[in-house]
Amino acid sequence: MSALPERGESRRAANARKRISRRPSRLGLVAGATLKPDRVREADAGFPGLLKRAWRRAEQTDDLRSFVEVLLTLDGHVPADVQLRALSAAEEAALAALCGLSWRAPATAAPDDAAPGDGTSGDAEETVFSGEIALATSGRIVLRVPSAAPLKADGLVGGVRRVPWTRATLDAYREQLRRAEDRVARTVADCRGWLAEQGAEGRGELLEQAKEAALRTAPFVLYQQGRQYTNFRDHNTLTGKTLWPGHPDCALSSLQDLPLELWSDHDVQLVVCLTLLIRSAGPGRVEEANGTQLTVDHVAHMLERIRVGYNAALGRDQVPPAASATVADLHELAVSLRSHRGEVARQAQLYREIHGALMHKIEKVAGPCADLARAREDAVTARLTSRLPLSGDNLAELGEALAAAPGWLAAPHGDFATGLEALVYESAAAATEAFEADFAMSRGMRSLPDLITALREERWAEICDWEITRFFCCVVPDPSAARHFGDSAAALADAAWAMSSRMQYNSWHFIAGNLPKAPEVVDRDHFVPPTIPDVAFYSDQHHHGHVNNNVRFSIRSPQSVVVDGRRFNGFVDLRLLRCDGAPFGEQDLLAAHRVSAFTARATGLVAELAAAGEQIEVTAFDSPWHWSAVTGGADPATRAS
């Protein structure tokens, strides 16, 4: 990010300021001056620890199928379907033959009498091959099949389980593998034919589209048989944080000038499947294939599930099924899904489930609000009407009251310099209570007048150069959340500020995605801004901040705001998190989305006031504010160190 100084500040002063800790408990001290960190994370915290526990739990099972089911779900932390679709063709055939487990229609799985390795029928038969099943450090199940080398201990979580194969198992495996090989051959030929029809120029455009999606999308890991494609931490093979666009190590960039006949079968399927996903909903759809084999039949399965959900929301069969499993017909379905997505969103709430252990996302269509959602909203409404100059029986009515008289948002209110600050705080505090959350937080931009001026003068480079301090995030923890931080109010304040700072970064990261594609905007690191809410399960696995601060279950509810005629997606949001206990559900998400819509409406009204010349700036929610709000103590800069 830019090292430009704040307004009126010299570069020397700016650099000196950056060397001072902003952690609430150490505010005013030189950063990095302590001899050791306050908290030391366990060596196997997060994902490594989960994998070890899952393997130990699997070893305690009595039969092979139960053993495999524990590994498929990582002991209840992810849907089994995701892991089943991560298997290579040979592994998928082996698991179907051994246990009768498959993500495909039951007719294609092994019949019971052909699965002697399931711990029931056929156990007394002679073993003709000794296979292996293990859990890789990536979280995937791996199997040794006939003709394959023994699994290597390096990269495995806890050893291997030897699995006897009988003659019946081998026969079932051969049949499953034959079907799989036929499927792959047909699919590859179809993909090559479809790509050939696009011509060299069309294929180049598809590659650029896929590279842009990889660059502007959160981390993902995809597989093509034994090959891994990722923009994540491992050896990167796609454009992302490590590989810049055009990097020779990027699998997509390396195809740019190659004739189609020299593309590998893996790369052919990669490009086709990425195209289908992106055409169905934009780059975000790629994350819905996270952790799975990126094959045409998997994509077809996903698109059909989405089609059924869309039609259910629309109340009619508006989107017809794909006429066949060919790429051309699936492409037509993908385009149709995208064209109807807006209509579906007007009829029902779209959202995503996020399964943090495998970073896998699933788009869902929410049902109607029920008693729990209404109870959550009622509790938030009650607090807001008791503390703000608003009246109404629900959040929509509070929004109407706010729109009728928005002037107080620009004036001091209570302990805050502006009514907007008071509204943001009270909304987050109400959400912490109403949703029984450990933390609630709401983010936004500090100076809407500055943004409006820059927009009117088309100073895109300046907006891109703004630091994260141009944004704010108000984090309100429940006092009882200190139990997750050594029962220390100071540690709780530090955690709240760490979350606040990260959310400021998120605002910084998204804002460029709303600007015209000027060169300085294109060159600036940013993601496509989020437009639908999500509910996450077991997010304390990979993200270091989530692991350190126990971010286990969460809801994110992004909202767009119109600023001087330009719509900014993901400009504000409400986030709720729980460090333990029960996960949030769909009804929680529906109510949370109404709370964030209320704060977004207030922000939009302030943007209108700012566009008319009102000077409004958010000055609260910095590090000293979080110290005082969480601990009730004085400014930490004034206390003895």
N, C-alpha and C positions, 0 to 999 in steps of 0.2 A: 504494500500500500504506500501511498505518497507520504513523504516526510515533510511536506510543506507545513509551515507554522500556522498557528491559529491567527485569526484576524488581529493585526496590530502587534504581533509578536515577532521578535527577531529570530533568525535561525539558531543562534547560539542559545537563546532562551528556550526555544522549542526542543533542542537536543537535551538541554539540562532537565527540562520537564519530563522527557521520555525516560530519563534515568531514575526517576522517582517512582517508587512502587505506588500503584493505584489500588492495591489490595486493601480493603477497609481496615483490617487489623494492623496494617503496617503503613498506613497513609503518611506520607512525609518522610519516610525512610528511603535510603538508597535501595533500589531493586537488586535482588540477588546477594544481599549482604549477610544473610543468615548462613550458619555453618552447615545446616541440614534442613531438608524440607519439613514442613509441619506434619505432613502425612506421607507415609511411604506405602505405595501400592504393592499388594502381594504379587509375587512373580507370575502367578497363574490367574490373576484377576481378569474378569471378562471372559472372552470366548475360550481361551485355553482351559480355564477352570471348568466351564460348562461341558466341554468335550470330555474331560477326564471324569467328571461325575456321570455323564451319560454312558461312558464305556463301562465304568464300575457297576452302574445299575443294570446294563445289558448283561454283564457277566453273571448276575444273580438270577437270571431267568432260567426256566427249566427246559424250554424247547427252542428250536431254531427260529420258528416264526415269531415267538415273543421276543427273542433276542434281536431279530431284525427290526421289529416294530419299535422297540425302544430306540434303536439307532436312527430309524427313519424320522422319528419325531424329536430326536435329541432329548429324549425323556420328557416329552410333552411340551417342548418349547417352540416347535414349528409344525405346520401341517405335513403329514406323511407324503401327500401328493407332490410337494416341492422336491423332496429327496428322490422320489420315484422317477420324476422327470429329469433328474440330474444324471441318471445312469447312462452309460454308453450302450450301444446296441447289444453288445455281447453280455454286459452286466445285466441289462434289462431282461434278456432271454434267460440268463442263469437264475435270476431271482424268481422269475415266473415259474421256471421248472422246479426249483427247490421248494418254494413256499406258496406258489399260486398267487403271488402279489404282483400287481401291475396297475398302472394308472389308466390303462386302456379299458375298453369295454370288456366285460367278463368273458365274452366269447373268445377273446384272443389270449386269455391267461391259461395257464396249465390246468387241466381238470384235476380234481382231487386225487384220482387214482394214478395220475402221472407225476405226483409230487411227493416221492418217498422221503425226501429230506425234511418234511415238515414236522417230523417228530411223531407221526402216527403211522400211516400205511407204509409198508416197504422197508421199515427200519432193519429188519432182519436180513434183507438181501445183501449179497456180496458187494463190497465196495470196489469199484473199478477205477475211481479217480478220487484223489484227495484235494478238494478245493479249499479256498480260504475266504473269509470275510473279515474286513477290518474297517476302522473309522479313520479317515485321513484328517490331518490337521486343518484342512480346508472345511471340514464338517461333512464331507461327502462320504457315503458308503462306497467302499471299493471291494471288488471280488476278483479272486483268481479263477479263471475259467480254463477249460482244456486248451492246450497249446500255448498258454501264457506262462511267463516266468513267475516264480514265487513272489509274493508281495514283499517289497523292501521295508525293513523296519524304519528306515529314515522317512519321516513324513507321516508316520502312523501315530495314533494317540496312545494305544495301550497294548500293542501286540496284535495277534491274529487269532481268529477262531477257525480251527480245522473243521471242514465240512465234508462228510463222505458223500460221494456221488455213486448211485447204483446204475445199473443198465437202464432202468426205466427213466431215471433222471436224465441220463445222456440222450435218450431218445426224445424226451420232451424238449430238452435244450436244443437239439439239432433242428427240430421242427420250428421252435420259436426263432432261432437264429436265421433259418432259411427265409421265414416271413420278413424278418427285419432287413436282411440283405436285399431282398426283392423291393421292399419299400424304399430303402436308401437309393438303390439304382434308379428306380422310377423317379424319385424326387430330384436327384441330381440332374438327370436328363431334362426334366421339366424346367428346373431352375436355369440350366444353361440355355435352353431354348428361349425362355422368357427374357433373359438378359441379352441374348443375341438380337431379339426383336427391338430392344431399346436402342441399339446402335452404339457406337463408341462415345458419341456426345451424350447420349442419355445415360450410359453407364457412368460417365464422369460426373454427371449431376447427382446420380444416386450416391456415389462415393462422397461427394462434397456434403450432401445431406446427412449421411451417416457420420462423417467426421465431426460436423457441427453438433450433431446430437450427442456424440460421445464427449465433446468438449464442454457442453453446456448442461450436462446431466450429472446427478449425484453418482457416487461410485457404484459400479456394477461388475459382476463376474459372470461370464457366459461360457458355455462349453460347446464344442463340436467334436463329438467322440472324445478322444484323448487330448484334444487341443483346447487351451484356455485363452479366451479373449477378455481382457480387463483393462479398465482405466483406474484400478484400485492399487493397493499397496504392493502386491506381488510384482513380479517382473511384468511391467506394463507392456501391452501389445497393441493398445489403442490410444489415440489422442486423448489427453486429459491433463491432470496436474503435472505429470512427469514428462510426457511427450508432447511437444508443441505441434500444431498443425503442419503437416508436411514432413514430419520426422521420419527418417528411413526405417525406424523400428516399428512404426505404426503399420499394422497389417493392412489397413485401408489405404494409406498413402502409398504403400509399396505396389498396390494394384493399379495406380493411376494411369500409367503408360503401358501396362502389359496387355497384350492381346488376350481375349477371353479364353482361348484354348490353353493358355499357360496358367490360368487361375486354378488353384487346387479345389478339389470338391468341397473342402471345408470352407474356403473363402467364398465360393459361389453361394453356398447356403447361408453364410453369414450375411452377405450383402442383401440377398433376397429377403431374409427374415427381418433384418433391421428395417428394410423398406416397408414391409407389411406392418410392422409395429408402429413406425413413425407415421405412416399414412392413416392409421386408425385413430390416433389421438395426440400426435406430436411426440417430442423426445421423451417425455415422462413415461410413455408406455414401455420403453425399453426396460425400465426397472421392474416391470411386472414379469419379465423373463429372468430376473436375477437368480443366479444359482442353479439354472436348469440347462439342459441341452437345447441349443437354439436350432431347432429343426422345423421344417414346414408343418409336420403333423402336430407338433406342440403348439405352434402359432395358430393353426387351424382350430385346435381344441380351445385355446384362449379366446379367439374371436367368436366362436360359437357360444361360449359361456356368456360373453359380454352381450352378444346379440339377444340371447334369451332374456337377460336382465333388462336391456333397453326396451324390448317389446312389452315386458311385464309392466314397466313404468309408464309406457305410453298407452297401455290398455288395448293394444291392437298389434297385429303382426305388420308393423310398419317397415321393419327391416327384414327382407327375405333371407333365407339361408344361402350359403354359397352353393352354386349349381353343381360344383364338384370340388375335389380337393386339389385342383390344379392351381398354380400360382396366379394365373390370370383371373380365375373366379374368386380366389381369396383376396386378391387385390381389389376387386370390385366390392367385396364385402367390407374390407377395411375402409375404403373411401366412403361407403354408405354409412358405416358406423360413425365416422367423424362428422359427416354432414348432419346426422341426427343427434349428435351428442349435446348440442345446445338446447334442442327441444326437450331432450330427456332431463337435462339439468333444470329446466323450468317447471317440470312436472314433479321431480323428486330430487333429493339431495344425493349427488355423487360424492363418494369419498374413497379413500384407500386404507386398507389394512396393511400395516407394515410389520413384518416378522423379522425383528432385529438380528437374530442369530445368523440368518442367511441373507439379510438385507433384501428380502423378497417382498414385493408389493402386489396387492390384489385390488383391482377396482371393484367397488360395490355400489349398489343402488339401495339407499336407505329406505326403510319403511316409514310410515307416518309417526309423528310424535305420540308418545304414550304417557302414562302417568309419571314415570320417572323424569322424563325430559321436562314435563310441565312443572313438576315439583322443584327441579333445579332452577328453572327460569323464575318461578315465583319467589324463591329464596333470594336470588340476585336482585329482582325487582324490588323486593321489600327493603333491602339494604340501601339501594340507590335512592329510593323515594324518601328514606329517612335521613339521608345525608346530603342530598343534592336538591336544588330548587326545581324538582321535576315531579310530575304526578302522572299516574296511569296504572293500569292493572297488569300490563305486560311490557316487554321491552319494545315492541312495535309502538305502543302508545307513548312510551317514554321518548322514543325517537321523534314522534310527531310533536310532542310538547317541546322538545329541544329545537326542532326546526322552526317552530312558531316564535321562539324567542332565544336565538343563539348568542346574543350579545354578551351574556355573562361568561361565556367560554373564554373571552379575551380579557376579562377583568380578574383581579385577585379573588380567591375564594378560600376561606379558612386559612390553613397553613401554607397554601400554595400560591404562587405568583399568578397563576391563571386558572380559570375554571376547567380548561382542558386537562391540566395536570391533575386536578382534583378528581375529575371524571375517570381518567385513566387509572389512577390509584384505587378509587373506590370500586371500579369494575373488577380489577384484578383481585382486590381484597375480598370482594363478595364472591368471586369465583373460587378462591381458596376455600372459603367456608362452605359454600353451597355444594361443591363437587367433592368435598372431603379429600382435597388434594394436599400434597406436601408443599407444592409451590404452584403459583399462577403468575403469569407474566404477560405483559403487553408492550409492544414496541412501536416505534414511529420515528418521525424526523423532528429535530429540534426547531428548525427555522423554516417554516413554509414560505414566508416572504422571500428568503434567500433563494429557495428553489424556484419560486415563481419568477423572480428577476432573471435568474440564469436561463430558465426556459424561454422567456420572452426574447432574450438576446441570443438564444441558441448557443450557449456556452457549454457545449457537450463535454469538452475536455475538462473544464473546471469541475463539473458535476462528478465526472469519473475520478477526479483527483481528490475529492473530499475524503477526509479521514473518517474512521468509524465514530469519532466523537461528535460528528454532525448528526448522529442518530442517538436515540435513547431506548432503553428498555427498563420498565418498572417491574421489579421482581418482588412478589409478596409471599414469603414462606409462612406456613403455619408454625407457631412456636414449637409445637410438638415434634417438628421435623428435625430439631436439634439432636434427637436420639440417634439419627443416622450420622451425626458428625461429632461423636464423642460427648454428647450433651453439652456442647460448647456453643453459646450464643455468638461468640466471635467467629468460630468456624462456620456457623450457619450464615453469618453475614458475608464471609468470604465466598462461600458457595453461591449465595445469591448474586454477588457482584460478578463472579466468574460467568454465571449464566447470563447476566445482563450484558457483559462485554461480548459474549459470543453472539447474542441476539443483535447487538449493534453491528457486528460483522455481517450477520445474515442480511440485515437491511442494506448495508453497503454492497453486499454481493449481488442482491437482486435488482437494485435500482437501475443499473446500466442496461438490464434486459428490457426495460421499458422505453429506452431512448432510441432515436433514429440510428440506423446502422452506419454512422459516420466512422471513419477509420479509427479514431481514438476510442470509440465505443467497442468496436469489433476487437481491438487489441487488448482491451481491459478484461481481466478475468471476471466472469460472471456466469450465473446459472439462469436458466429460464425461470422467471418468477412463478411461484406456485399459485394455483387458482382454485383447488378444491382441498377440503380438510382431510386429515388422516388421523388414525388411531394406531398407536404403536405398542407392540408387545415385546418385552425383553430387549430394550434398546441399550442396556448396560453391557454390551458385548464387544463392540469394535471401536467406536468413537471414544478417544481417550477422555474427553470431557465428560461423556456420559458414564464411563466406568468410574472416574474419580468422584463424581457427584451423585452416583446412585440413580441415574435417570433410567428407571426400569419401564414404567408404563406412562404413556403420554398421549395427549391430544394436541394437534396443531390445527388452528383454524385461521388461515390467511384470508384477507379481504382486500379488494381493490378500492382505491380512492381516486376520484377525479380531481386533479390539481390544475386549475387554469385551463380547462378544456382537454387535458391529456390524462388518459386513464393509466394509473400505475397499479399493475397487478402485484399482489403480495406486499403492498405498501405498509400494512399493519397486520398484526395477528394477535391471537390469544393462544397461549400455551398453558396446558395443565400437566402436572406430572406427579406421579406417586413413586416413592422409592421402594415400596414393598406392598404387600397386601393384594387386594383384588385388582385386576386390570380394568381400565375404562371400557365401556361398551358403546354400542351404536346410539343409544338414547342419550348418554352423556355427550357424545359428539354433536348430536342435533341441538341440544341445549347450548353447548359451548359456542356453536356457530352463530347462534342468535346473540350471544353476548358480544362476540367479536364484531358482528354486524352493527351493533349499537355503537361501539367505540369507533368503528370505521365511519359511521354516519356523522358522529361528532367531529372526527378529523376532517371529513369533507366539508362540513359547515365552517370550520376554522379556515380551511383553504379558501372558501368563498369570501370570508371576511378579509383574509390576507390579500386576495386578488383585488379587493375593493380599497386596499390601502392600509388596513389595520396591521400594526406591528405586533406580532405575537411570537413569542419564543418560549420553548420549554427549557427551563433551567434546572429542574429537579432531576432526580433519578441518577445522579452521579455516585461515585464511590462514597463520599461522606454521607450522602442521603441514605444509602443502603445501610451503612453502619448505624446511623441514628435510628432509622426505622426498624431495624431488626433487633438491635441490642438495647435501644432506649437510652444509650449513653451519649456523652458529648462527642464532638468532633475528635476522631482519633489523633489528628495532627496536634491537638493541644494536650494530650495525655502524656505521661511519662512513658518512655519506650522501655 
